[in-house]
Amino acid sequence: MSAIEESIDISRRPEDVFAYITDPSHLPEWQESAVSVSPAGGVPHAVGEKVVVTRRIGRREMPMTMEMTELDPPRSWRLDGVDGPVRGHVRGTVEPLGDGERSRVTLSLDFESHGIGKLLVPLVARPQVRKELPRNEQKLKGVLERSA
């Protein structure tokens, strides 16, 4: 299956957007399903950093370990799930718009499934992400533009 992708324009400089969006501690502030984030090893804000993101999926809370596998400030990053039956692969880009005071954020999410995850991805994960991703981007825009 193909990745789920959404873009949004934000009235903030790319450097500001990138710094906020690549700091995993902010995930619960703008992502509906993110309940908490805790460090799991590696150097913070660098390739190799790992965090455990606990997400609410349906009525359950599920911890997932994510690793920063690419980081090219202030342009792009990639986070990859490293455990569990459903492993998300997230790629993000931040493009400058106009005079550089605005940015376009594009988030692309795909899944790798193992065991029971082969059922969960099409029945639960993909539908939830298709619904949630546009709302998350709107919330991200609101948070960043209010703090400008």
Secondary structure, 3 states (H helix, E strand, C coil): CCCEEEEEEECCCHHHHHHHHCCHHHHHHHCCCEEEEEEEECCCCCCCCEEEEEEEECCEEEEEEEEEEEEECCCEEEEEECCCCEEEEEEEEEEEECCCCEEEEEEEEEEEECCCHHHHHHHHHHHHHHHHHHHHHHHHHHHHHHCC
